[in-house]
Amino acid sequence: QKEQKMRCDMLQDFEMIIKKFPKNDDITILPIADVHLGALEYMADEWQAFCNKVLESPNTYIVLGGDLIDNATKTCIASPWDNTMRPAEQKKLMAALLEPIKDRILCILPGNHCGRNRDVDDEPMYDIACKLDIEDVYRPNMAFVKIQIGNQSGSGIRNPTYMLCVAHGAGSSIYVGGAASKGERFGMAIEGLDCLITGHTHKPADLPNAKIHIDKQNNKISIKPWRHLVCSSWLGYAGYAAKKLLPPTAYAEQKLILHGKEKAIEISQVTR
């Protein structure tokens, strides 16, 4: 019974994460997925530099969209013999690297590499969240994050509110269009969405979308924009991708800027 209760205490997908920022300053969010720590191609120096940069950047936060570790097992496509460390060591090192910036993490969730539930009943991302004492922002499949900027008591300034949905993503398409189509279909199903953030494909992309909004209270119909942001991976080109003749993908530094004085989303994407 005790074990059952502990399992049930894990917060579920539709339990919203609410973050309030009292000042009307712009908020920068860095979307992260597919680090694959432990893989031979893992960009260790770049990931360490990134963690240091977050610590030094004010008003900057991160969302963690899965596959932070490679976690290869004998029955998955990736080979455990190609990993540079055991899964337990991957988990321990990732927690240590995130420790200094844990207060900047808005949400954390697993990807297909993190959860090998068909092999073993293990959720390493939840273990990392518990180690960092941020299990309140862990979600098992997708996270809905509400960002409120400004003093809600009223100061004569509009106080923007943003709604993000973060999910790892799924599917095996090697083309950007595959991720775009799946993301557009899913994003259209979420009323009030401002930005959908996914990973999995390793192909960074900023995909603007819009939907028709019906305001029944004020009898108005308008067009509401929303964005789909696909995260970059942190892998060099070699190994599994080369073996399967998959095309290389660009590494991109991505920023999602939520404006604090008037509602507007700005996305920058610089490829290296």
Buried (B, 14 or more C-beta within 10 A) or exposed (E): EEEEEEEEEBBEBEEEBEBEBEEBBBBBBBBBBBBBBBBBBBBEEBBEEBBEEBEEEEBBBBBBBBBBBBBBBEEBEBEBEBBBBEBEBBBBBBBEBBEEBBEBBBBBBBBBBBBBEEEEEBBBBBBBBBBBEBBEBBBBEBBBBBBBBBBEEEEEEEBBBBBBBBBBBEEEBBEBEBBBBBBBEBBBEBEEBBBBBBBBBBBBBBBEBEBEEEEEEEEEEEEEEBBBBBBBBBBBEEBBBEEEEEEEBBBBBBBBBBBBBEBEBEBEBEEE
